[in-house]
Amino acid sequence: MRIINKTSALLIGGSGIVSVARGMSLTFLAVKLQEDFMLTPASVGAVLGIGPFVAAFATPFVGNLSDVLGRKRLLVTVLALITSSLATISVTQSVAIFVAAQAVGSVSSFVFEPLSRAALSDASSQEHRLQLFSWRYLAINVGWGIGPLVALLLGPATALLFIVSSIIYAVVTVAFTLIIPSDRFSDDERRSHTAPPMLIAFRNARRDARLLLYAMGGLLILAVHGQWTVTLSQYMNGSIKGGLEIFSFMVTTNAAVVLLANRPAKVAIQYLGEIRSLMIGVFFFALGTLGFALSDSALSFIVSMAIFSLGEVLVVPSEFVAVDRLCNIENRGTYFGVHSMSSMGNFVGPFAAGYLLGQAGGSFMFGFLALLVISGGLLYLIGSTPCTKLPYLWSRNEH
């Protein structure tokens, strides 16, 4: 079997293209809310965290639904919703409509992630999934590296950026509609691989202690890196002279490190295994986060971001591989959906960090975030080891 086919190429390339749009439209969104609508850091974190919070509960249901209906129609639906959301944001001058549209788009974006990962897993063989997950992650980060530079060129958080982003999403929506197969299974395969009813699937997933520990660990880790642009942009804008310009170079540094380190990280994950690689990545996350607290120059911020990015390039694909090893073709959407409840970290992180930034300052905030990411790594480590204290949970859902 070839490593990549038409469907997997579109899923990887499409994820990268929409990341350009997300980088253009969302990188400076926290600054826009802070400056144009005079929101406090905690309020900005809450507004930008509404989508991930709702998505944390929606993704398991959507994931299970995709096991029954197939991925395509749901992928196309969420892409269309994001397109509409960005178009609305580009023209509205109402704070309420702006927040509502952003929430719809954010929920849809977070739902898109587990659906596209499950679809990519469907379209590939077990032996090639780490490679494809790494390529997809690489494409996403290249997109995020390009997007902010385009935003700086056209003007941060302007209406034009949202219009262009909406057009990009519309193009990808059409491409998914035309190219991705409508059904995952042939008739014979469908008779032998029928997805379990939703309640049964959730009950089985809930009883898998490994999945629950991975989801909780993922929540704590995502609280640190999931929406780091929200936390850092506010800190840099309010505390560092020339902070937004430095921040833009930090975003580009993140993409550059991911581009250069992607292949070495894949080799490391293959050699060390996903859990050991994840723990090393958590160490880099914590080190980079503490580096932000100690930085006082553009160079030190960029170096800290490079270290932080090394953690990202190890942790993200390792998480996907770890979850993929727990599931099978009948429940893959459900398992990725349940694990994506960790997206609540994208609410917890910006809100808690914003509150601490306003109340206690950046040093305390970054120390708290370092503690969170270390705790998340420990939960993954516990989940990867047979646990005598959870025999009932472990024995009820072996694969």
Secondary structure by P-SEA (a helix, b strand, c coil): cccccaaaaaaaaaaaaaaaaaaacccaaaaaaaccccccaaaaaaaaaaaaaaaaaaaaaaaaaaaacccaaaaaaaaaaaaaaaaaaaccccaaaaaaaaaaaaaaaaaaaaaaaaaaaaacccccaaaaaaaaaaaaaaaaaaaaaaaaaaccccaaaaaaaaaaaaaaaaaaacccccccccaaaaaacccccaaaaaaaaaacaaaaaaaaaaaaaaaccccaaaaaaaaaaccccaaaaaaaaaaaaaaaaaaaaaaaaaaaaaaccaaaaaaaaaaaaaaaaaaaaacccaaaaaaaaaaaaaaaaacaaaaaaaaaaacccccaaaaaaaaaccccccccaaaaaaaaaacccaaaaaaaaaaaaaaaaaaaaaaaccccccaaaaaaccc
